[in-house]
Amino acid sequence: SVPSATRASDTGLRGRGTARSEEGPGMAEEEQEQQLSKEEAEMRLQQMRAAVQEQMRQINILEMDAAEHRLVLEALDPLQGGRKCFRMVGTVIVERTVSDVKPALTANLEQMKAAVKKLTESCKKQQLEADAFAAKHRLSSKQGAAQQAEEQEGADEGSSGVLI
């Protein structure tokens, strides 16, 4: 008989990195997930969905910044390269020429597009994980954030935003 003070399950250390030696690292996590109570599972699902919502918020911010960059680039297109313009860097307005600003704006725009693409892929992956977790633990099936985003995109395409 093993004294109760040395068993991981009695000391409350199970699932905190002290798995028994005969189990692999993944087995302790799987065993812990199976033992989650309904309340714990719901709380974890809420955390997963909150992380997805935070990523969606970051994506929206980046998309708005990219739209601003596109507008500025469109405004600078017809201007001569030597013309004076002002650019805000942090909280300071700096005087530059159009030929200096356009390449920097273009590079920033491309970086934003790449970041949006990466975040979107990550967001979809996290949403699928949250949906799989909800299905595994038989939790209420709220619409996933990815499905809501798709429905919103479909609604945006259908309306032109013009009132007559």
N, C-alpha and C positions, 0 to 999 in steps of 0.2 A: 504494500500500500504506500502511495506517495503522500507525504505530508501536504496538507492543504496550502501551506504557505509557499510551496515551491511550484504549484500548478499555476500556469498562466491564466486559466479560466477563473480561478479563485481570487487572484490578485487584481483582477480588473485590467490586465495588460494585454488581453487578446485583441488583435487587430491594430496594435500600436507599434508594430515592428518587432514583436517578440513571438514570432510563430515557432511552433515546435520544429525540430530539425528534420523530421521525416516529411514535412509538408513543404511544397515549393512556395515562393513568394506570392504567386497568383492564387494559390489555394486558400490562403488565409483571407485574402480579400473576398473571394467568392463565398467562403463560409460566412464571413461577416455580412455580406450583402443578403444572404439567404436568411440571416437571423434578425434582420431589421424589422422592427415593429411597424405597423401601418403609419403611425405618427412620424417615426423617424424617416420612413421612406417618403412620406409626403413632404417633410421638411427638406430632405435632400433633393427631391424633384423641384421644389420651389427654388432652391439655390441654383440648380442647373438652369432652370428657366430664367432666373434673374441674370445669370452670366450671359445667356443668349441675348436677353434684352439689352444689356450693357454693350455688347458687341454691335447690336443693331443701331444703337444710339451713336456709337463711334463711326459706323459706316455712314450714317446720315450726316454727321458733322463733316466728314471727309468729302462726301458728295457735294455738300453746299460750298465748301471751300474750292473744290474743283470747278464748280459752276462759276464762282467769282473769278477764278483764274481765266476761264474761257472768255468771260465777258471783257476782262481787261485786255487779253490778247487780241480780241476782235476790235477793241477800241484803238489799240496800238498799231494794227495792221496797216491802215492807210497813211500813217505818219512817217516822216523821213527819219532815218536812223540817227542823225545828228541832233534831232530835236530834244530839248530838255524835258525831263519828266521827273516825277517824284515817286519814291517807293518807300513804303513803311516797312522797316526792319525791326521787329519787336515793337517797341513803343517810340522809336525814333524815325522821323521822316528824313530820307536821304535823297539828295539830288543826284540823278543819273541821266544817261541818255537812253533813248528808245532802243538803240542797238545793244546797250548793256543789259537792259531789263528783259527784253523779249526772250533771249536764250535761257535766262534764269527762271522766268515764269514757265516756259515750256518744260524745262527739266523738272520743276516742282509739280507741274500738272501730271507728268508721266509717273512720277513717284507716287502721287496720290492715287492715280488709277491702279497702279500695282498694289498699293496698300489696300484699296477697296476690294480688289479681286481676292487677295489673300484673306482678308477678314471675312468676306462673304463665304469663302470655302470653309473656313474654320467655324463660322456661325452655323452653316448647314450641318457640318459634322457634329457639333455640339447638340444641335436640335435633334438629329437622328439618335444620338446617345440618350438624350432626355426622353424621347418617345419610346425607345427600347426599354429604358428603365421603368417608365410608367407601365408599359405593357407587361413587363416581367413581374412587377409587383402588383399588378391589377389595380392601378390607381385610376381615378377619374380621367377620362380622356378629353382634356381640353384641347382646343385646336392648337397645333404647334405654331411657333412664331414663323417658321418658314411658310406654312400654309397661309397664314394671315398676310405675310408679305406678298405672296403670289396673288392673293385675292385683291390686295390693295393696288398692285401693279396693273391688274386687269381692269380695275375700276378707273384708274387714272388714264388708261389708254382710251377708254370709251367716252370720256368727257373732254371737251376742248377747253373748258374753263372760261368760256365767253358767255356773258349774260346779254340777252337781247331784250 
